[in-house]
Amino acid sequence: MLGAQWSSPFGARPISAAVMTAEIRLRERQSAIARARETDGTNGGGGGGNDDGRVADKWQLLRALSEARERFGVSDRTISVLEALLSFQPGKAIDGAQPIIVFPSNRELSLRTRGMAPATLRRHIAALIQAGLLLRRDSPNGKRYRRRDESGEGGEEAFGFDLSALAFRAGDIFEAAEIARREDRIARRLRAALSLHRRDIRKVVEAALVEARPGDWMAYAARLAALTLQRTARAPIDALEAMEADLVRLRAEVETAYLDAMTDQEMSANDDRSERHYQNSKPDLPIDSKPGAKAEGNAVSRWSGEGEAETPEAEAVPERAPEVRGMSFDLATVLSLCPDITAYALQPMRDWRSFVTVAHLVRGFLGISPDAWHRACEAMGEIQAATVIAAMLQRSDRIASPGGYLRSLTARAAKGQFRVEPMLRALA
């Protein structure tokens, strides 16, 4: 039967049973639509109608195929070749009721694919045919052309690429695109949940380390690091769900351990008491109060704020600039120049003691050993060493080895050749 014929490729191109069967089925459907039109005597397709999924806006169809390209096994460059072929077919709608033959020359097709090489074009065209989105209708000599009738009014026969297969796959393509969009929404939700779980777990572990809570917090941190290293950008939904389940379990363990480590007084403390404590705290900074004071390296350890009675009338004492070996910046200025360190603080840093505590925590995240930190505190003093850590964190993207860099600064400080003030001025 003429309507069910299939066309073999020219030259050495092979033919597969899948391609041959797909073309035969397409020609049978087109013949059935043609017979229905003859029976009804209309131009609308008769019994076939437009509800059989064969008519679609070609640009909407191309967009849907781009969203569902993984399901059809085609790449973005393959779709760009299909876009170039569609540009040779006039109009916006494609109707698969009859063959839609486009016959561009190799040169013109290469130009419309932004100069794609002929060998690359052939590879992507073969991928479209294998995916059932394109049919090849080769002439006896392999050329692409249209043979006109004697009057020259229309094309009697054309040889090139048949786009009617794409039109008949419109329903499958739109359905696959909807599934891809739904899965993408689920994946985005899961990735957002993973980020939130990781952030919350990290915050609890950091708080527990800063507050010296009893518990194996480094083991929790190691488990979190292992889960954080898993890539989620292109992970399938089942893998994302498995990651979320692991993080939910870890979060439950971390939160339980943190709450179990809290005292009864902490569990029953109200916000009023906490705020009054912050407002009335009076950090003592005897760094240069007396000529006979000890070395600056022990300045933080000699603070005497603990054990003092609080009075309701007491007001917060503003931080003074510590005169530690040439350093004249107050805490507020240091935090304004090094704002990244505030992300590691569980509570606002209102005094130098809390600043040094957070810097000690950040030291571990930067990969600086406890020995390097101890030597820096001995050579510079704890406040100045903590300020160096904050400045290094602010410029961590430019420091290849934070530990080696701190040891170098420590050696210079021991010789009296380093001051933190120029480093802070450079940040300003």
N, C-alpha and C positions, 0 to 999 in steps of 0.2 A: 504494500500500500504506500502511495507516494507520501502521505502525511507522516508516516512513521519511519521514513528513511533516516539514516544517520550518515555522517560524512567522516571518512577516514582522513588523518592528517597527511600533509604533503611530505615527501622525502623520507628521511630516516626517523622521523618522530614516531614513537611507539603508540599503540592504542591499547587501552586497558578495558577490561570487562565492565568496570564501574562506570567509566566515562561513556562507553557505548550504551549501556543500559540506561543511564541518566538521559542521554540524548533521545533514545527511542521513546522513553516515557514522556519527555517534553513534547516531542512531535505528535504523539498520540493525543495529548491534552489539547494541543493547538488544533489538531484535526477535528476533535470533538467540538471545540468552540466554533470552528468554521462551519461545521454541519449544522450546529444550532442556529447560527446566524442565517444560513440559507433557508432553514425551516421557518424561522420567524419573519424573514424578510426585512430585518432591521439592521442598523449599523451598531447597535449597542451590545452585541455579543449574545443576545437571546438567552437560551437556557444557561449559558456560562455566567452571564452577568458580570458585575464588578465586585461581587462579594466572595470570589474564589481566591482572593489574595494575590492576583496577578497584576494589579494596577497599583502604583505607588509613586509618590514624589521621589525622584531619583536622589535629590540631595538629602532629604530626610532619611532615606534608605541608606545612603552612604554614611551618614552620621551614626545611625543605629549599628551599622556593621563595624564602625570604628570602636564603638563601646563593647561590642561582642566579638571582637576579632580573635580573641584567644579560643573561643568555642568553635570557630570555623578554621582555626589553624593558619591564619594569615597574619602577616606582619603589617606594620604601619606603612612601609614602603610598597608592599603589595597593594594596599588600599589606595596609595597615591597613583599607582598605575591604573587601577580601576577607575579612579576619578578622572584621569586623563582620557580614558576610553569613553566614559559617560559624557565628557564635554563635546565629543563629536556627534552625539545624538541630539537633535534639536528638541526644544521644549523641556518642560520640567517633569512631566509624567512619563513613565515607561509602562507599556502595556504588553504583557507577554502573550497576548492572543495570537501573535504571529511573530516570525523571526525579526529581531532588531539588529540588523547588520551594520557595523561601522567598519570602514576600510581605510584607516589612516596609513600613510607611508611611515616607514621606520624613522625617517628624519623628523617628520612632524610629531610623531609620538614621543620621540626623544626630547624635542623642544618643550612639549607640554608636561613632561616629567622632569623639567629643570636640568636637561642635559644628561639623563641617565644613559649609561652605555648599552649598546644593543644586546650584549650577552646578559646583562642584568635584567633588561626588559624581558628577554625570553624566559629567564628563570622565574620572574614574578608572574608572567602570563601563565606559565605552566602550573604555578601554585594556585592561581584563580580557577583554572580548569579542573585541577585535582579537587578543589573544594566545592565544585559544582556551581560556581558563580558565573562561569563563562564557558561558551562553546566556541570551538574553532570550525570555521567553514572555509576550507582551503579550495582554491581554484586548481584546475589541472596543472598549471605551471607554478603554483605556490604564490602567485601575485595577489594583491588585494585590489579589487576594483568592482565597479558596478556596470553591468551590461544594460544599455538603454534599448528601448524598442525603436522601431523605425520612425515614429513620430517625435521621439525625443522628449516626450512629456513625463515619463516616469521610469523607474528602474524595474526592468524585467527580472533581473537576477543579480545578486550581489555576493561577493566573496570577501571574507574578513573575519571579524569576531562577532558572535551572536550574544547580545545582552539579555535576551528573553529569559534565559535561565535565572538571571538575577531577579527579574520581575516576579517569577514564580516562587522564588525563595523569600519574598518580602515578609510573608507571615512568620516564617521561622526566624528571620533576622530580627524583626521587631520584638518577638517574644523573647529571644535570647538577650536582646539589649535590655529589656525590662528586668530579666533575671540578673544580669550583670550589674545593673544599677542597684537592685535590692541587695545583692551581696556586697557591693561597695559601701552601701550605707551601714550594713552590719559590721563590716570590717573597720570602718571609721569609728563606729561606736566602741568596738572592742579595743582598738588602739588607744582611744582616749581614756578608756577605763584602765588599761595597762599603765599609761603614764601617771594617772592619778594614784593608783595603788603603789607604784614605785616611789613616787614623791612622798606619800604619806608614811610609808615604811621607813624611808630614809630619814624623815624628820624625827620619827619616834626613836630610831637608833641613835641619831645624833644627840637628841635630848638626853637619852639615857647615859651616853658617854660623857656629856658635859656635866651632868648631875652625879656622875659616879654611882649609878644605880647597880645593885648586884644583879648579875646575869651574864650569860655568854653572848654578849652583844656583838663581838667580832665574828662569831659564827653566823649570827643573823645577817651581818653585813656581807659576809662571804656568799651566803645563799642569795642575797639580793643582787650582788654583783654578777653571779652566774646567770640569774634570770634576766638581768639588764643587758647582758651581752647578746642575747638571742635577738636576731633581726626580725623586725615585724613589718617592714615596708611592703614586701611582696609575699608575706606568709599567708597560706590559705586559712579559711575561717576555722577549720577544726584545730589547726595549730594555735591560732590566737585564743580560742576557747580553752585549750589545754594550758596555755601560759596564764590566762586569767585565773583558772582554778588553782594553779600553783601559787600565784601571788595572793589570792584570797586566803589560802591556808597559812602562808607565811605571815600575812598581815594579822590574822587572828592570833597566831602564836606571839608575835611581837607585842601587840596591844595587851594581851593577857599578861605577858611577862612584865611589861612596864607598869601596869596597874597593880600587879601583885607586889612590885617593889616599892610602891608608895606607902607611906606611913598613914596611920589613922588620922593624924593631925592634918596631913596634906589632903586626904580625901574629904575632910569635913570643913576645910578652910573656905571662906567665902571671898568674893571679889573685893569687898570693902577692905578686908584685912590686907589682901595682897597689894591693892593700890596704896593704902596708907604706908605700907612698908617701903614701897618704891619712893613715895613722896618724902618720907622722913629719913631715908638713908643718908648717912653723913660719912662718905669715904674720907679717910685720913690719908693725906699724901705728904708724909714727912720726908720728902726727897731732899730738899735743901733748907729745911726749917732751922737746923742748927749746924754750926760749923763742925762740930765733933761727931756728926752722924756717920753711920757706916757707909760702905760703898754703895753706889747706885744699883748694883746688881741685885741687892736684897731689898730694894725699895718696896716692891709689891708684897713680899712676905712680911714686912713690918707694918702693914696697914692694921689699924686697931679698931676697925668698925665693929667687929664681932664682940658681943657681950655687953655693949653699951645699952643703957635704958633708953627707950624711945619716949619722947614727949609729944603730946598732940600738937603743941604749938610750934614744934620744930619745922623748919622749912628746908627745902633741898638746897644744898650748898653747891654753887656752880663749880665746874671743874677748872682748876687753874692750869696754866701751861707748865708742864714739867721741865725743869731746867736740867735735863739729863745729857751731859756731854754735848752741849750745843743745840739740843732740840728745844724749840720754843713753840711748838704747835700744841694747842689744846685738843682734847678728845673729840669735840664736835668738828673741828677742822680736819682731823685725821679721818674721821668717818665720812666727811663730805668729799675728801679726796680719794678715799678707798671704799666706796659704797658696797662693793661686792661682798665684803666680809660680813655685812649685816644679814645676808641670806642664810648664814650658818648659825645665827644666834637664835636661841629659843625665845628669849625675851630681849627687850631693848637694852643696849649696852649703855648704862648710865654712869659707869665709873671705870677706872682703869683696871680694876680687878677683873670685872667681867670681860673687858676687852682682851686681857692677857689670856683668860680661860678659853675664849673663842679662838684666839690665834693659835693656842696650843692644839685645839681640835683641827683647825685648818692645816696646821703643819702636817698632820697625818694624811690628809687628803692630797696634799701636794707631793707626797712621797719623801718628805724630809725625815730622817731618822731621829730618834730621841737623843742620840749622842750629839748630832749637829745642833739640835735645838738647845741642849744643855750648854754646849760650848758658846753658842751665840749669846745666851743669857749671861754667862760669866763675863764675856768680853764686852758686851754692850749694855747689859742691864735688861731686865724682863720687859719693861715698857718699850724700850727702843727695839729690842728683838721682835716683840709682837708687832710693832709698827712696820718693821721690815717685812714680816710675813704678810701683813695686809697689803703692802705695796707690791710684793711679789705676786699675790693673788690677783691684784688688779691688772697686772701685766703678764699673767701666766702664759698667754699665747705667744709671748716673745722670749720666754725662758725655757731652754731645752732641758736643763737639769737643775731644778730648784735646789736640791740638796747640795750639789757642787757650788752653785752660785752663793748660797748662804755661807758655806764654809770659806769661800773666798772673801766675802764681806767680813766674816768673823776674824780672819787672819789680818785683814787691814785694820779692823777696829782694835785688835790687840796691840797694833803698832801705833795707834793714834792717828791713822790715816783715813778713817771713815767716820762720816756723820750722816744721820738719817735725814737731816733737814734738806740737803740738796736733792735727795731722792723724792721727797714729798713736793718740793718746788717743781721738779720735772713733771710730776703728775698734774700739778696745777697748770 
